[in-house]
Amino acid sequence: MANTLMNRNDFGMMDPFERLARSFWTPFENMDQVLKTDISETDDQYQVKVDVPGIDKQDVKLDYRDNVLSIKVQKDSFVDHEDEQQNVVMNERHTGTLQRQYMLPNVAADKISASQADGVLTITLPKTQASDDNGTIEIQ
C-alpha cells in the first residue's frame, strides 16, 4: 500500500500514459455488444431493430435460412493519410466484421422487408401459419 501511495500524482492513481494504454483494448473487449438489438413479436410478425450508427446500408448483409436471421456488418475504419508528421493523438476506429444470428421460426421469407434510418436498421419478418403438426409421423 505504501508503494501505491508513493506513485500518486495529480492525474489520479495512474499516469495518463498508463490510462491510455489500459483503455486501448477497451473497444475490443465488448465487441459482442456492438450490434445492440431489440426484437418484438406480435401474432403476425417479428420486428428486429439493430443499432448501426455510421454504417452504410450497402455494408449490411441480411440472410434468412433454416429459421435463422443472420445480420453481418462490415465496418471499415477511416484512415487519414493527410497528416504526414503522424500527429494523431488518438484513433479508435477500426476495421472489422460484426455478426449476429437470431432463431425466428415460421417466417414468410419472401415477404421480409428491411429499412435503415437514423442509424437504426429495422427488419420486419411476417409470420406464416405455424403448423399444427406435432412432428410425429404415422407409419402406414
C-alpha positions, 0 to 999 in steps of 0.5 A: 500500500505504501508503494501505491501511495508513493506513485500518486500524482495529480492525474489520479492513481495512474499516469495518463500514459498508463490510462491510455494504454489500459483503455486501448483494448477497451473497444475490443473487449465488448465487441459482442455488444456492438450490434445492440438489438431489440426484437418484438413479436406480435401474432403476425410478425417479428420486428428486429431493430439493430443499432448501426450508427455510421454504417452504410446500408450497402455494408449490411448483409441480411440472410434468412435460412433454416429459421435463422436471421443472420445480420453481418456488418462490415465496418471499415475504419477511416484512415487519414493519410493527410497528416504526414508528421503522424500527429494523431493523438488518438484513433479508435476506429477500426476495421472489422466484421460484426455478426449476429444470428437470431432463431425466428421460426415460421417466417414468410421469407419472401415477404421480409422487408428491411429499412435503415434510418437514423442509424437504426436498421429495422427488419420486419419478418411476417409470420406464416401459419405455424403448423399444427403438426406435432412432428410425429409421423404415422407409419402406414 
